Amino acid sequence: MHWISEHLTPCDIWQHGVLQTLAHRVTAFQEMDVVDSGPYGKALVLDGKWQTCTGDEFLYHEPIVHAPCVLHGSPERVLIAGGADGGALREVLKWNTVKEAVVADIDGDVVQACRELLPEIHQGAYDDPRAKIQIGDAWELIANTPNHWDVIIADLTDPIEEGPAYKLFTQEFFKLCKKALRPGGVFVNQAGSQSPPLVDILIRVLKTISTVFEHTSLITANVPTYGSPWGLALAADRKLDLRPDVDAVDGLLNSKLTGSLRMFDGESLLGMLQSPKYIRDRLAQETTVYTVDSPPKFLGKGSRQ
C-alpha cells in the first residue's frame, strides 16, 4: 500500500490509502491516477488531489446536478464544464426533459481513462445519444454559445494556479456563463471546502459570483472522502427558492426523472440549501473578487508516498 497525501492546511494532511494503481499518466495538463482505494472503491486523482470515487461519488454528483435542475424546473440544454468522470453527465441524463447534454473537458486523456476504468461512475452515460463530449477549453465553448443553456454545471478541479481550471473561478468566466444561460437559467459551481480554516476560497468564489448574478446561494454536500463539508455555489438572475416545498420537489422528480436517486429528494434539498451561520457571516464581510489577473491561490498539489 502507498498513500495519497493532501495538505489541507500547512499543518493538516488528509490521506487516502491506495491498494493498487490502475493507471498513471502525465497528460498535457495534469498528472492523473486511477486507483483502487479499498473501502471506497476506485478513485480518480488529479495532481495528487482526490476528485471522486465509486464509494461516495453520488453524495457529490446528485446535488451538483439535481439542485440546479430542480430550481430550473424543466432543463433541456445542460453544459457540464469539466466532469470527465461522467458522474454529473449520468445524473443530468436522468432528466427526461433534457435534449442536449455536453461535457466540455480540456483533458481528453482523463476522459478516456474514466470511460475505460470508471464505468461504475458514468454507467454508460457517454453512449447516450443526447450526450456530446467536447475536448477543449470550456471557457471557449461557453463564450461561443450565448443564450443557449438552461443549466451550466462547473464540475471542476480545485483552482491550482498552474492547473487547467483556475481561470474558471474568476469574474470573467462567471460573466460568460451568465451570457450563455437562457432566461431562467441556473448556474452551479464546485466552490471548495467549508472547513473553517479553508473556507476563504469558497467565500471569495461566492462573493465573486454575487458580483455577476443577481441571486446566489450555497449547497452543502457532505462527501466523506473530501475530508470536510463541501460547498456548491448556486446562481441565477431570477429568485432562487431556498425553502422549497418538499412534496412539490418530490413530485417534480417523480414526473421528470428516469432512474433512481440514492441521496437526493425534496427533504435533502431543503436541508442542503440552509447555509451555516459562519458562512453567511463571512460572506457578508468579504470584499475580495477573483479575476483572471488575481485568481484564487490554492495550497497546490498533493503527493504520492
C-alpha positions in Angstrom: 0.0 0.0 0.0 1.0 3.6 -0.6 -0.7 6.9 0.4 -2.0 9.9 -1.4 -1.5 12.9 0.9 -3.3 16.2 0.5 -2.1 19.2 2.5 -5.4 20.8 3.6 -3.5 23.5 5.6 0.2 23.8 6.2 -0.4 21.8 9.4 -3.0 19.2 8.3 -2.7 16.3 5.9 -5.7 14.2 4.6 -4.5 10.8 3.4 -6.1 8.0 1.3 -4.6 4.6 1.2 -4.1 3.1 -2.3 -4.1 -0.7 -2.7 -3.3 -0.6 -6.5 -2.7 2.0 -9.2 -4.8 1.1 -12.2 -3.5 3.9 -14.4 -0.9 6.7 -14.1 -0.3 9.3 -16.8 1.2 12.7 -17.0 -1.1 14.5 -19.6 -0.6 17.8 -21.3 -2.4 19.5 -18.4 -2.0 17.5 -15.2 -0.9 14.3 -13.5 -3.6 11.6 -13.4 -4.0 8.5 -11.3 -6.9 6.0 -11.3 -6.5 3.9 -8.1 -8.1 1.2 -6.0 -8.7 2.7 -2.6 -10.1 -0.3 -0.8 -13.2 0.5 1.2 -14.2 3.5 -1.0 -13.6 1.7 -4.3 -11.9 3.0 -7.4 -10.9 6.7 -7.5 -9.8 9.4 -9.8 -6.8 11.5 -8.6 -5.6 14.6 -10.4 -2.4 16.4 -9.4 -2.3 14.3 -6.3 -5.7 15.6 -5.2 -8.8 13.3 -4.7 -11.5 14.0 -7.3 -14.1 11.3 -7.0 -14.5 7.6 -6.1 -17.1 4.9 -6.6 -17.8 4.6 -2.9 -19.3 8.1 -2.3 -19.5 10.0 -5.6 -23.3 10.0 -5.5 -23.1 12.3 -2.5 -21.5 14.9 -4.8 -22.9 14.2 -8.2 -26.6 14.1 -7.2 -26.7 17.5 -5.5 -24.5 19.3 -8.1 -26.9 18.2 -10.8 -30.3 17.9 -9.3 -30.3 21.1 -7.2 -29.9 23.5 -10.2 -32.1 21.3 -12.4 -34.9 21.3 -9.8 -34.6 25.1 -9.3 -34.9 25.5 -13.1 -37.8 23.1 -13.3 -37.5 21.7 -16.8 -34.0 21.9 -18.2 -33.5 21.0 -21.9 -29.9 22.0 -22.6 -27.2 21.4 -19.9 -23.5 22.1 -20.1 -21.0 20.4 -17.8 -17.7 22.2 -17.6 -15.2 19.6 -16.5 -16.9 16.4 -15.3 -14.5 14.0 -17.1 -15.6 11.1 -14.8 -19.1 11.2 -16.3 -20.9 11.2 -12.9 -22.6 14.5 -13.5 -23.5 13.5 -17.0 -25.1 10.3 -15.7 -27.3 12.4 -13.4 -28.2 15.0 -16.0 -29.4 12.3 -18.4 -31.9 11.1 -15.8 -34.0 14.2 -16.6 -36.4 13.2 -19.3 -36.7 16.9 -20.3 -33.0 17.0 -21.3 -32.4 17.1 -25.1 -28.7 18.1 -25.1 -26.0 17.4 -22.5 -22.5 18.5 -23.2 -19.4 17.6 -21.3 -16.6 20.2 -22.0 -13.3 18.9 -20.5 -9.9 20.1 -21.6 -8.1 16.8 -20.9 -9.0 14.1 -23.4 -6.6 11.6 -21.7 -8.6 11.9 -18.4 -11.9 11.5 -20.2 -10.7 8.4 -21.9 -9.3 6.9 -18.8 -12.6 7.5 -16.9 -14.6 5.9 -19.8 -12.4 2.8 -19.7 -11.7 2.4 -15.9 -14.6 4.0 -14.1 -17.8 2.5 -15.7 -19.2 2.3 -12.2 -19.4 6.1 -12.2 -20.5 7.0 -15.7 -22.7 3.9 -16.1 -22.8 4.2 -19.9 -23.8 7.9 -19.9 -21.2 8.7 -22.6 -23.1 6.4 -25.0 -26.5 8.2 -24.6 -27.5 9.9 -27.9 -28.3 13.1 -26.1 -24.7 13.3 -24.8 -21.8 15.1 -26.5 -18.2 15.2 -25.4 -16.2 18.2 -26.4 -12.5 18.0 -25.6 -11.3 21.6 -25.2 -11.5 24.7 -23.1 -14.9 25.1 -21.5 -14.2 28.9 -21.5 -14.3 29.0 -25.3 -17.4 26.8 -25.6 -19.3 29.0 -23.2 -18.1 32.2 -24.8 -19.3 30.9 -28.2 -22.8 29.7 -27.1 -24.7 32.8 -25.8 -28.3 32.4 -24.6 -28.1 28.6 -25.2 -28.0 26.7 -21.8 -30.7 26.1 -19.2 -28.2 24.9 -16.6 -24.4 25.2 -16.5 -22.6 22.9 -14.1 -19.0 23.8 -13.3 -17.7 20.5 -12.1 -14.1 21.4 -11.8 -10.8 20.5 -10.2 -9.6 22.8 -7.4 -8.1 26.2 -8.6 -4.5 25.2 -8.5 -2.7 28.1 -10.1 -0.7 26.0 -12.7 -3.7 23.6 -13.2 -6.2 23.7 -16.0 -9.2 25.1 -14.0 -8.1 28.3 -12.1 -9.5 30.7 -14.7 -12.9 29.1 -14.3 -13.2 30.6 -10.8 -13.0 34.2 -11.9 -15.4 37.1 -12.5 -14.6 37.0 -16.3 -15.7 33.3 -16.5 -18.9 33.9 -14.5 -19.8 36.8 -16.8 -19.5 34.4 -19.8 -21.7 31.9 -18.0 -24.4 34.5 -17.4 -24.4 35.4 -21.1 -24.6 31.7 -22.1 -27.7 31.0 -20.0 -31.2 31.2 -21.4 -33.8 33.2 -19.5 -34.5 31.4 -16.2 -31.2 29.6 -16.4 -29.3 28.4 -13.3 -25.5 28.1 -12.7 -23.7 25.9 -10.2 -20.1 25.9 -9.4 -17.9 23.5 -7.3 -16.6 26.1 -4.9 -14.5 24.3 -2.3 -14.3 23.3 1.4 -16.5 24.7 4.1 -13.9 23.8 6.8 -13.3 27.0 8.8 -9.5 27.1 8.2 -10.1 26.5 4.4 -13.2 28.5 3.8 -11.6 31.6 2.3 -11.7 30.3 -1.3 -15.3 29.2 -1.0 -16.4 32.6 0.4 -14.5 34.5 -2.3 -15.9 32.4 -5.1 -19.4 33.1 -3.7 -18.6 36.8 -3.4 -17.2 36.9 -7.0 -20.3 35.1 -8.4 -22.5 37.6 -6.5 -21.0 40.5 -8.4 -22.2 38.9 -11.7 -25.6 37.2 -10.8 -28.5 38.8 -9.1 -29.2 35.9 -6.8 -26.7 33.4 -5.2 -26.7 30.7 -2.6 -24.9 27.7 -1.4 -25.5 23.9 -1.3 -23.7 21.9 1.3 -22.6 18.4 0.1 -21.1 16.1 2.7 -18.7 13.7 0.9 -16.6 11.7 3.3 -13.5 11.3 1.1 -13.2 15.1 0.7 -12.4 15.4 4.4 -14.8 18.3 5.1 -18.3 19.6 4.1 -18.1 20.8 0.5 -19.8 23.9 -1.0 -21.5 24.2 -4.3 -22.4 27.8 -5.3 -25.7 28.4 -7.0 -26.5 31.5 -9.1 -29.3 32.9 -11.3 -30.8 36.1 -12.4 -34.2 35.1 -11.0 -35.0 34.5 -7.4 -34.0 31.1 -6.1 -36.4 29.2 -3.9 -34.2 28.4 -1.0 -37.0 26.9 1.1 -38.7 24.7 -1.5 -41.8 22.7 -0.7 -40.6 19.1 -0.1 -43.7 17.4 -1.6 -43.5 19.7 -4.7 -39.8 18.8 -5.3 -40.6 15.1 -4.9 -43.5 15.4 -7.3 -41.2 17.1 -9.8 -38.5 14.5 -9.5 -41.1 11.7 -9.9 -42.5 13.2 -13.0 -39.4 14.3 -14.8 -36.7 11.7 -13.8 -36.0 8.3 -15.2 -33.9 6.2 -12.9 -33.4 6.2 -9.1 -31.7 8.6 -6.7 -29.7 7.5 -3.7 -29.5 10.6 -1.5 -31.4 13.5 -3.2 -35.0 14.3 -2.7 -37.1 17.2 -1.6 -36.2 16.9 2.1 -32.5 16.6 1.3 -32.6 19.6 -1.0 -34.3 21.7 1.7 -31.5 20.8 4.2 -28.6 21.4 1.8 -29.9 24.9 0.9 -29.6 26.2 4.5 -26.1 27.7 4.8 -24.3 27.6 8.2 -24.2 30.9 10.1 -20.4 31.3 10.0 -20.6 31.0 6.1 -23.3 33.7 5.9 -21.4 36.0 8.3 -18.1 35.6 6.4 -19.8 36.2 3.1 -21.4 39.5 4.4 -17.9 40.8 5.3 -16.0 39.6 2.2 -14.6 42.1 -0.3 -12.2 40.0 -2.4 -13.2 39.3 -6.0 -11.3 36.8 -8.1 -10.3 37.9 -11.6 -8.0 36.4 -14.3 -5.3 38.9 -13.1 -6.0 38.0 -9.5 -7.2 34.4 -9.3 -7.5 32.0 -6.3 -4.3 30.9 -4.7 -4.5 27.3 -3.6 -2.2 25.2 -1.5 -1.3 23.2 -4.6 -0.8 19.6 -5.5 -1.0 16.6 -3.2 1.7 13.9 -3.2 2.1 10.2 -3.5 4.0 8.5 -0.7 
